[in-house]
Amino acid sequence: MTRREELAAGLADVEARIVAACSAAGRVREDVVLVAVSKTWPASDVEHVHALGVRDVAENKDQEAAAKAAELTGLADLRWHFVGQVQTNKATSVASYADVVHSLDRERLARALSAGAGRAGREIDVLVQVSLDDEPGRGGVPPDGALALADLAACLPGLRLAGVMGVAPLGGDPQGAFARLRETALRLRADHPDATVISAGMSGDLEHAVREGATHLRVGTALFGPRGPMLR
Ligand SMILES: *Cc1c(COP(=O)(O)O)cnc(C)c1O
């Protein structure tokens, strides 16, 4: 099997799962965007999935993301999503290529991304990352803080507040976690009607996320294959 065929098979599997999950939830497939998490995989894999119809790809490290985005500027309709923690000193770089930052988790980062977007003459979508368990570690801001951060982001030039993102706790209850994320999304939308994105669900729990209203699924392993043991 060529790598293209391997990726086509992975994509077909993921698509079938999304279609089934949408159908079970009474939703339509068009309401959900598949974001292909290409971290650790080469730019050539991104070209393959683009050729197979994927238009949204995600990375979680600035250095790797910047290199791939630079290599693939020819694919003009590709949307780059950044899903990892952003160090404040990387915000300018991230703002130069990212179309969507899923991991807005503090005021300083919001201001740094806004400044970076201004410098690059760009507008970027931001999602406030909401923590879905009581233990810090998987990142994000508790719901009340998330709403305050969203209010700030909505006021900053160069940023478009697009919604929320969450990562289900390891070994926890994904359904309950995504239900809490949806609740926060609804509260946020009361004040910011255009902030409609709910980024939730990965390879292992996308069905739960679709059931709880996710609009964006971040899928790596189920599409590209397992990452090496030393790689996140
Ligand atoms: C790596 C990563 C994903 C994809 O995880 P898989 O289990 O490989 O699908 C999704 N979201 C974030 C934030 C990630 O870092």
The ligand as an SDF file (V2000), in Angstrom:
LIG
                    3D

 15 15  0  0  0  0  0  0  0  0999 V2000
   -2.5640   15.3630   19.4050 C   0  0  0  0  0  0  0  0  0  0  0  0
   -3.8030   16.0960   19.6870 C   0  0  0  0  0  0  0  0  0  0  0  0
   -5.0410   15.6700   19.1460 C   0  0  0  0  0  0  0  0  0  0  0  0
   -5.1920   14.4070   18.3090 C   0  0  0  0  0  0  0  0  0  0  0  0
   -5.1380   13.2800   19.1370 O   0  0  0  0  0  0  0  0  0  0  0  0
   -5.4040   11.8080   18.5630 P   0  0  0  0  0  0  0  0  0  0  0  0
   -5.7410   11.0150   19.7690 O   0  0  0  0  0  0  0  0  0  0  0  0
   -4.1350   11.3680   17.9130 O   0  0  0  0  0  0  0  0  0  0  0  0
   -6.5200   11.8880   17.6060 O   0  0  0  0  0  0  0  0  0  0  0  0
   -6.1570   16.4390   19.4230 C   0  0  0  0  0  0  0  0  0  0  0  0
   -6.0960   17.5520   20.1860 N   0  0  0  0  0  0  0  0  0  0  0  0
   -4.9350   17.9800   20.7260 C   0  0  0  0  0  0  0  0  0  0  0  0
   -4.9550   19.2080   21.5570 C   0  0  0  0  0  0  0  0  0  0  0  0
   -3.7590   17.2790   20.4920 C   0  0  0  0  0  0  0  0  0  0  0  0
   -2.6190   17.7030   21.0380 O   0  0  0  0  0  0  0  0  0  0  0  0
  1  2  1  0
  2  3  1  0
  2 14  2  0
  3  4  1  0
  3 10  2  0
  4  5  1  0
  5  6  1  0
  6  7  2  0
  6  8  1  0
  6  9  1  0
 10 11  1  0
 11 12  2  0
 12 13  1  0
 12 14  1  0
 14 15  1  0
M  END
$$$$
